């Protein structure tokens, strides 16, 4: 790490723009290096190196290890017992695991629901709250409250709503008597949707805050011009405001995809990922702390999750950083 | 943030559209709070009463007994302690390490900077489950006799702190490097010319200027780490060593024997985050949007 700075070529030869005397290196960021002592370089190396080593060791090397382990079987006792099995884990996963495809489907449903319902609703709330109205702060606090509370607590709170015996919904509609039960938590046809209501409840507030920040960046003059042209509120939004929200929309899309892939806590608290609510994240975890500890097999599921995540993360980051470089 | 100049507000005539909007917002906001209020109501009613009259009934008696019972029976104070042992070092270390990386990346244009930032940010976006299997095995393999209670990285506060720091420093490095880049370059140039060391540059010049961003990130990190559920569920095996959010899962079966106690316990867990949120709302929201705005 400490060796790299020395090899960077000097780029101070470009002429400093303007009348500034060329003797000061102020305009040339690369000029820094010439002023550094050996001790400074060592300091810099440590400052960048220590966090990088920690991050790479715990996040990226483990991610690579997930990929490697996915092609093996291992019972976790000693390294000798690691056996290379090629694609067998994946073959088994794709063809004979009764939980895998439902889990993929549920992750997809999770994303589709979040992007179609709470996201536009969060945008709608943001647009309303952005209109210089009174008590805007109070409303924002209410909508944003679920985002602050942990997913685990949200799971417990919604259990009180959905509990078949004592829950709010069944008590209200009289479905809490034997024979009339609606089992929101156990019924595999219902439980995913019940959980998604809770997830959407939280997601809307999150999206509202992101859009509110985005709307602050919309030039008011644009809106005024549109209003002067006789455009109505909806037309102004559609033709002027929404197109300028493009960067926010990208962030929202990425955040929503990541949230859908990460979904775990809520389901785990709610019903431990029982039938109907299987998710990829739950399957991975069940192979660690669950009854069946199959390291290679669990890693194969993690690799599926990794591939989907990277397919989203990498293009997003490349686009983001490219824009930043230009700016 | 969005408050308007007072004089302006008073003179706006009452328009029907505005009344409709406020009605809509009040109703929706109440609906949004309803699940939490429902939990609060359940927590304040004695179990005997709700089991007799049902939960949808007019409350005869509202007390805080369930809260005190939940707090004492489960020894919640202990769990707040285990949470602090993890959260405080994790937040401080994350801020320290990520600000160092950000300083390096934003102030010294070494070739690796973009790549480094990319690695950190991408790592932070990965789902935690992608890395958990090898991480779990790694934590079991690392022996730390005498350093942690368990003698391993597994089942120790240290292990939790390390993964929090490693994982969260990605986001913070990204936000802080954007922030530091907006500081004028002349600032550090001048100090360097004067012969200040790199460390002084970082510690006495750049870092104090980053206070607003650091405050926002500290708020955000405190809440995130406090709310963490997954790492502790997998990487901690002794129930007593778990931070409060993860411990809730065990407690709800052991001590919180009726729904009213569960509600009280869950709400008690949420109280610290709510306090932080209400006191530092501005920091929290700006922290969340600092990263996103730059998209």
Interface residues (C-beta under 8 A of the other chain):
Chain A: X4 X5 X8 X24 X25 X26 X29 X30 X31 X32 X33 X35 X36 X37 X39 X40 X43 X44 X47 X48 X50 X51 X52 X54 X55 X56 X57 X58 X59 X60 X61 X62 X63 X65 X66 X69 X76 X125 X128 X129 X130 X131 X132 X133 X134 X135 X136 X137 X138 X139 X141 X142 X143 X144 X145 X146 X148 X149 X150 X151 X152 X153 X156 X157 X158 X159 X160 X161 X163 X166 X167 X168 X171 X172 X176 X198 X201 X205 X209 X210 X212 X213 X214 X216 X217 X247 X248 X250 X251 X254 X255 X258 X261 X262 X264 X265 X268 X269 X280 X281 X284 X285 X287 X288 X289 X295 X298 X299 X302 X303 X305 X306 X309 X310 X313 X314 X317 X320 X321 X324 X325
Chain B: X1 X2 X3 X4 X9 X18 X21 X22 X24 X25 X28 X29 X30 X32 X33 X35 X36 X38 X39 X42 X50 X54 X55 X56 X97 X98 X100 X101 X103 X104 X105 X107 X108 X109 X110 X111 X112 X114 X116 X117 X118 X119 X120 X121 X122 X123 X125 X126 X127 X128 X129 X130 X131 X132 X133 X134 X135 X136 X137 X138 X140 X162 X163 X165 X166 X167 X169 X170 X173 X185 X186 X188 X189 X190 X192 X193 X197 X198 X199 X202 X223 X226 X227 X228 X229 X230 X233 X234 X245 X246 X248 X249 X252 X259 X262 X263 X265 X266 X267 X269 X270 X273 X274 X277 X278 X281 X284 X285 X288 X289 X292 X293 X294 X295
